Amino acid sequence: MPKIKTNRGAAKRFKSTGSGKIVRHKAFSSHILTKKSTKRKRNLRKSTVVDSTNLKQIAKLIPYR
């Protein structure tokens, strides 16, 4: 079987943890920040684990993580 190409856009957006989970950054934190509360903006800075419904799709995009 030939090697699978890594999707470079996905490789920049997702990282994998030591236990094999895939981590992502949260959206909605780049502009129109005046109407968002300080608490909301602070929580958007944190990274979060990819949901189980999207895990299979993203795992295919970054096969050699």
Distance bins in CASP14 RR format, pairs under 12 A and 6 or more apart:
PFRMAT RR
TARGET T0000
AUTHOR 0000-0000-0000
RMODE 2
METHOD distances of the structure
MODEL  1
1 63 0 0 0 0 0 1 0 0 0 0 0
2 63 0 0 0 0 0 1 0 0 0 0 0
3 63 0 0 0 0 1 0 0 0 0 0 0
3 64 0 0 0 0 1 0 0 0 0 0 0
4 59 0 0 0 0 0 1 0 0 0 0 0
4 60 0 0 0 0 1 0 0 0 0 0 0
4 61 0 0 0 0 1 0 0 0 0 0 0
4 62 0 0 0 0 1 0 0 0 0 0 0
4 63 1 0 1 0 0 0 0 0 0 0 0
4 64 1 0 0 1 0 0 0 0 0 0 0
4 65 0 0 0 0 0 1 0 0 0 0 0
5 11 0 0 0 0 0 1 0 0 0 0 0
5 60 0 0 0 0 0 1 0 0 0 0 0
5 61 0 0 0 0 1 0 0 0 0 0 0
5 62 0 0 0 0 0 1 0 0 0 0 0
5 63 0 0 0 0 1 0 0 0 0 0 0
5 64 0 0 0 0 1 0 0 0 0 0 0
6 12 0 0 0 0 0 1 0 0 0 0 0
6 13 0 0 0 0 0 1 0 0 0 0 0
6 14 0 0 0 0 0 1 0 0 0 0 0
6 58 0 0 0 0 0 1 0 0 0 0 0
6 59 0 0 0 0 0 1 0 0 0 0 0
6 60 0 0 0 0 0 1 0 0 0 0 0
6 61 1 0 0 1 0 0 0 0 0 0 0
6 62 1 0 1 0 0 0 0 0 0 0 0
6 63 1 0 0 1 0 0 0 0 0 0 0
6 64 1 0 0 1 0 0 0 0 0 0 0
6 65 0 0 0 0 1 0 0 0 0 0 0
7 13 0 0 0 0 1 0 0 0 0 0 0
7 14 0 0 0 0 1 0 0 0 0 0 0
7 57 0 0 0 0 0 1 0 0 0 0 0
7 58 0 0 0 0 1 0 0 0 0 0 0
7 59 0 0 0 0 0 1 0 0 0 0 0
7 60 0 0 0 0 1 0 0 0 0 0 0
7 61 1 0 1 0 0 0 0 0 0 0 0
7 62 1 0 0 1 0 0 0 0 0 0 0
7 63 0 0 0 0 1 0 0 0 0 0 0
7 64 0 0 0 0 0 1 0 0 0 0 0
7 65 0 0 0 0 0 1 0 0 0 0 0
8 14 0 0 0 0 0 1 0 0 0 0 0
8 61 0 0 0 0 1 0 0 0 0 0 0
8 62 0 0 0 0 1 0 0 0 0 0 0
9 58 0 0 0 0 0 1 0 0 0 0 0
9 61 0 0 0 0 1 0 0 0 0 0 0
9 62 0 0 0 0 1 0 0 0 0 0 0
10 16 0 0 0 0 0 1 0 0 0 0 0
10 22 0 0 0 0 1 0 0 0 0 0 0
10 24 0 0 0 0 1 0 0 0 0 0 0
10 50 0 0 0 0 0 1 0 0 0 0 0
10 54 0 0 0 0 0 1 0 0 0 0 0
10 57 0 0 0 0 1 0 0 0 0 0 0
10 58 1 0 0 1 0 0 0 0 0 0 0
10 59 0 0 0 0 1 0 0 0 0 0 0
10 60 0 0 0 0 1 0 0 0 0 0 0
10 61 1 1 0 0 0 0 0 0 0 0 0
10 62 1 0 1 0 0 0 0 0 0 0 0
10 63 0 0 0 0 0 1 0 0 0 0 0
10 64 0 0 0 0 0 1 0 0 0 0 0
10 65 0 0 0 0 1 0 0 0 0 0 0
11 22 0 0 0 0 0 1 0 0 0 0 0
11 58 0 0 0 0 0 1 0 0 0 0 0
11 61 1 0 0 1 0 0 0 0 0 0 0
11 62 1 0 1 0 0 0 0 0 0 0 0
11 63 0 0 0 0 0 1 0 0 0 0 0
11 64 0 0 0 0 1 0 0 0 0 0 0
11 65 1 0 0 1 0 0 0 0 0 0 0
12 24 0 0 0 0 0 1 0 0 0 0 0
12 25 0 0 0 0 0 1 0 0 0 0 0
12 61 0 0 0 0 0 1 0 0 0 0 0
12 62 0 0 0 0 1 0 0 0 0 0 0
13 22 0 0 0 0 1 0 0 0 0 0 0
13 23 0 0 0 0 1 0 0 0 0 0 0
13 24 1 0 0 1 0 0 0 0 0 0 0
13 25 1 0 0 1 0 0 0 0 0 0 0
13 26 0 0 0 0 0 1 0 0 0 0 0
13 27 0 0 0 0 0 1 0 0 0 0 0
13 47 0 0 0 0 0 1 0 0 0 0 0
13 50 0 0 0 0 0 1 0 0 0 0 0
13 54 0 0 0 0 0 1 0 0 0 0 0
13 58 0 0 0 0 1 0 0 0 0 0 0
13 61 0 0 0 0 1 0 0 0 0 0 0
13 62 0 0 0 0 1 0 0 0 0 0 0
13 65 0 0 0 0 0 1 0 0 0 0 0
14 20 0 0 0 0 0 1 0 0 0 0 0
14 21 0 0 0 0 0 1 0 0 0 0 0
14 22 1 0 1 0 0 0 0 0 0 0 0
14 23 1 0 0 1 0 0 0 0 0 0 0
14 24 1 0 1 0 0 0 0 0 0 0 0
14 25 0 0 0 0 1 0 0 0 0 0 0
14 47 0 0 0 0 1 0 0 0 0 0 0
14 48 0 0 0 0 0 1 0 0 0 0 0
14 49 0 0 0 0 0 1 0 0 0 0 0
14 50 1 0 0 1 0 0 0 0 0 0 0
14 54 0 0 0 0 0 1 0 0 0 0 0
14 55 0 0 0 0 0 1 0 0 0 0 0
14 57 0 0 0 0 0 1 0 0 0 0 0
14 58 1 0 1 0 0 0 0 0 0 0 0
14 59 0 0 0 0 1 0 0 0 0 0 0
14 60 0 0 0 0 0 1 0 0 0 0 0
14 61 1 0 0 1 0 0 0 0 0 0 0
14 62 1 0 1 0 0 0 0 0 0 0 0
14 63 0 0 0 0 0 1 0 0 0 0 0
14 65 1 0 0 1 0 0 0 0 0 0 0
15 21 0 0 0 0 1 0 0 0 0 0 0
15 22 1 0 0 1 0 0 0 0 0 0 0
15 23 1 0 1 0 0 0 0 0 0 0 0
15 24 0 0 0 0 1 0 0 0 0 0 0
15 25 0 0 0 0 1 0 0 0 0 0 0
15 47 0 0 0 0 1 0 0 0 0 0 0
15 48 0 0 0 0 0 1 0 0 0 0 0
15 49 0 0 0 0 0 1 0 0 0 0 0
15 50 0 0 0 0 0 1 0 0 0 0 0
15 58 0 0 0 0 0 1 0 0 0 0 0
15 62 0 0 0 0 1 0 0 0 0 0 0
15 65 1 0 0 1 0 0 0 0 0 0 0
16 22 1 0 1 0 0 0 0 0 0 0 0
16 23 1 0 0 1 0 0 0 0 0 0 0
16 24 0 0 0 0 0 1 0 0 0 0 0
16 47 0 0 0 0 0 1 0 0 0 0 0
16 49 0 0 0 0 0 1 0 0 0 0 0
16 50 0 0 0 0 1 0 0 0 0 0 0
16 55 0 0 0 0 0 1 0 0 0 0 0
16 58 0 0 0 0 1 0 0 0 0 0 0
16 59 0 0 0 0 1 0 0 0 0 0 0
16 61 0 0 0 0 0 1 0 0 0 0 0
16 62 1 0 0 1 0 0 0 0 0 0 0
16 63 0 0 0 0 0 1 0 0 0 0 0
16 64 0 0 0 0 0 1 0 0 0 0 0
16 65 1 0 1 0 0 0 0 0 0 0 0
17 23 1 0 1 0 0 0 0 0 0 0 0
17 24 0 0 0 0 0 1 0 0 0 0 0
17 47 0 0 0 0 1 0 0 0 0 0 0
17 48 0 0 0 0 0 1 0 0 0 0 0
17 49 1 0 0 1 0 0 0 0 0 0 0
17 50 0 0 0 0 0 1 0 0 0 0 0
17 65 0 0 0 0 1 0 0 0 0 0 0
18 65 0 0 0 0 0 1 0 0 0 0 0
19 49 0 0 0 0 0 1 0 0 0 0 0
20 49 0 0 0 0 0 1 0 0 0 0 0
20 50 0 0 0 0 0 1 0 0 0 0 0
20 55 0 0 0 0 0 1 0 0 0 0 0
20 58 0 0 0 0 0 1 0 0 0 0 0
20 59 0 0 0 0 1 0 0 0 0 0 0
20 62 0 0 0 0 0 1 0 0 0 0 0
20 65 1 0 0 1 0 0 0 0 0 0 0
21 47 0 0 0 0 0 1 0 0 0 0 0
21 48 0 0 0 0 0 1 0 0 0 0 0
21 49 1 0 1 0 0 0 0 0 0 0 0
21 50 1 0 0 1 0 0 0 0 0 0 0
21 51 0 0 0 0 0 1 0 0 0 0 0
21 52 0 0 0 0 0 1 0 0 0 0 0
21 55 0 0 0 0 1 0 0 0 0 0 0
21 58 0 0 0 0 0 1 0 0 0 0 0
21 59 0 0 0 0 0 1 0 0 0 0 0
21 65 0 0 0 0 0 1 0 0 0 0 0
22 47 0 0 0 0 0 1 0 0 0 0 0
22 48 0 0 0 0 0 1 0 0 0 0 0
22 49 1 0 0 1 0 0 0 0 0 0 0
22 50 1 0 1 0 0 0 0 0 0 0 0
22 51 0 0 0 0 1 0 0 0 0 0 0
22 52 0 0 0 0 0 1 0 0 0 0 0
22 54 0 0 0 0 1 0 0 0 0 0 0
22 55 1 0 0 1 0 0 0 0 0 0 0
22 56 0 0 0 0 0 1 0 0 0 0 0
22 57 0 0 0 0 0 1 0 0 0 0 0
22 58 1 0 1 0 0 0 0 0 0 0 0
22 59 1 0 0 1 0 0 0 0 0 0 0
22 60 0 0 0 0 0 1 0 0 0 0 0
22 61 0 0 0 0 1 0 0 0 0 0 0
22 62 1 0 0 1 0 0 0 0 0 0 0
22 63 0 0 0 0 0 1 0 0 0 0 0
22 65 1 0 0 1 0 0 0 0 0 0 0
23 46 0 0 0 0 0 1 0 0 0 0 0
23 47 1 0 1 0 0 0 0 0 0 0 0
23 48 1 0 0 1 0 0 0 0 0 0 0
23 49 1 0 1 0 0 0 0 0 0 0 0
23 50 1 0 0 1 0 0 0 0 0 0 0
23 51 0 0 0 0 0 1 0 0 0 0 0
23 55 0 0 0 0 0 1 0 0 0 0 0
23 58 0 0 0 0 0 1 0 0 0 0 0
23 62 0 0 0 0 0 1 0 0 0 0 0
23 65 0 0 0 0 0 1 0 0 0 0 0
24 46 0 0 0 0 0 1 0 0 0 0 0
24 47 1 0 0 1 0 0 0 0 0 0 0
24 48 1 0 0 1 0 0 0 0 0 0 0
24 49 1 0 0 1 0 0 0 0 0 0 0
24 50 1 0 1 0 0 0 0 0 0 0 0
24 51 0 0 0 0 1 0 0 0 0 0 0
24 54 0 0 0 0 1 0 0 0 0 0 0
24 55 0 0 0 0 0 1 0 0 0 0 0
24 58 0 0 0 0 1 0 0 0 0 0 0
24 61 0 0 0 0 0 1 0 0 0 0 0
24 62 0 0 0 0 0 1 0 0 0 0 0
25 43 0 0 0 0 0 1 0 0 0 0 0
25 44 0 0 0 0 1 0 0 0 0 0 0
25 45 0 0 0 0 1 0 0 0 0 0 0
25 46 0 0 0 0 1 0 0 0 0 0 0
25 47 1 0 1 0 0 0 0 0 0 0 0
25 48 1 0 0 1 0 0 0 0 0 0 0
25 49 0 0 0 0 0 1 0 0 0 0 0
25 50 0 0 0 0 0 1 0 0 0 0 0
26 36 0 0 0 0 0 1 0 0 0 0 0
26 40 0 0 0 0 0 1 0 0 0 0 0
26 41 0 0 0 0 0 1 0 0 0 0 0
26 42 0 0 0 0 0 1 0 0 0 0 0
26 43 1 0 0 1 0 0 0 0 0 0 0
26 44 1 0 1 0 0 0 0 0 0 0 0
26 45 1 0 0 1 0 0 0 0 0 0 0
26 46 1 0 0 1 0 0 0 0 0 0 0
26 47 1 0 0 1 0 0 0 0 0 0 0
26 48 1 0 0 1 0 0 0 0 0 0 0
26 49 0 0 0 0 0 1 0 0 0 0 0
26 50 0 0 0 0 0 1 0 0 0 0 0
27 44 1 0 0 1 0 0 0 0 0 0 0
27 47 0 0 0 0 0 1 0 0 0 0 0
27 48 0 0 0 0 0 1 0 0 0 0 0
28 35 0 0 0 0 0 1 0 0 0 0 0
28 36 1 0 0 1 0 0 0 0 0 0 0
28 40 0 0 0 0 1 0 0 0 0 0 0
28 41 0 0 0 0 1 0 0 0 0 0 0
28 43 0 0 0 0 0 1 0 0 0 0 0
28 44 1 0 0 1 0 0 0 0 0 0 0
28 45 0 0 0 0 0 1 0 0 0 0 0
29 36 0 0 0 0 1 0 0 0 0 0 0
29 40 0 0 0 0 1 0 0 0 0 0 0
29 41 1 0 0 1 0 0 0 0 0 0 0
29 42 0 0 0 0 1 0 0 0 0 0 0
29 43 0 0 0 0 1 0 0 0 0 0 0
29 44 1 1 0 0 0 0 0 0 0 0 0
29 45 1 0 0 1 0 0 0 0 0 0 0
29 46 0 0 0 0 0 1 0 0 0 0 0
29 47 0 0 0 0 0 1 0 0 0 0 0
30 36 0 0 0 0 0 1 0 0 0 0 0
30 41 0 0 0 0 0 1 0 0 0 0 0
30 44 0 0 0 0 1 0 0 0 0 0 0
30 45 0 0 0 0 0 1 0 0 0 0 0
31 41 0 0 0 0 0 1 0 0 0 0 0
32 40 0 0 0 0 0 1 0 0 0 0 0
32 41 0 0 0 0 0 1 0 0 0 0 0
33 40 0 0 0 0 1 0 0 0 0 0 0
33 41 1 0 0 1 0 0 0 0 0 0 0
33 42 0 0 0 0 0 1 0 0 0 0 0
33 44 0 0 0 0 1 0 0 0 0 0 0
33 45 0 0 0 0 0 1 0 0 0 0 0
34 40 0 0 0 0 0 1 0 0 0 0 0
34 41 0 0 0 0 0 1 0 0 0 0 0
35 41 0 0 0 0 0 1 0 0 0 0 0
36 42 0 0 0 0 1 0 0 0 0 0 0
36 43 0 0 0 0 1 0 0 0 0 0 0
36 44 1 0 0 1 0 0 0 0 0 0 0
36 45 0 0 0 0 0 1 0 0 0 0 0
37 43 0 0 0 0 1 0 0 0 0 0 0
37 44 0 0 0 0 0 1 0 0 0 0 0
38 44 0 0 0 0 0 1 0 0 0 0 0
38 45 0 0 0 0 0 1 0 0 0 0 0
39 45 0 0 0 0 0 1 0 0 0 0 0
39 46 0 0 0 0 0 1 0 0 0 0 0
40 46 0 0 0 0 0 1 0 0 0 0 0
48 54 0 0 0 0 0 1 0 0 0 0 0
49 55 0 0 0 0 1 0 0 0 0 0 0
49 58 0 0 0 0 0 1 0 0 0 0 0
50 56 0 0 0 0 0 1 0 0 0 0 0
50 57 0 0 0 0 1 0 0 0 0 0 0
50 58 1 0 1 0 0 0 0 0 0 0 0
50 59 0 0 0 0 1 0 0 0 0 0 0
50 61 0 0 0 0 0 1 0 0 0 0 0
50 62 0 0 0 0 0 1 0 0 0 0 0
50 65 0 0 0 0 0 1 0 0 0 0 0
51 57 0 0 0 0 0 1 0 0 0 0 0
51 58 0 0 0 0 1 0 0 0 0 0 0
52 58 0 0 0 0 0 1 0 0 0 0 0
52 59 0 0 0 0 0 1 0 0 0 0 0
54 60 0 0 0 0 0 1 0 0 0 0 0
54 61 0 0 0 0 0 1 0 0 0 0 0
55 61 0 0 0 0 0 1 0 0 0 0 0
55 62 0 0 0 0 0 1 0 0 0 0 0
56 62 0 0 0 0 0 1 0 0 0 0 0
56 63 0 0 0 0 0 1 0 0 0 0 0
58 65 0 0 0 0 1 0 0 0 0 0 0
59 65 0 0 0 0 1 0 0 0 0 0 0
END
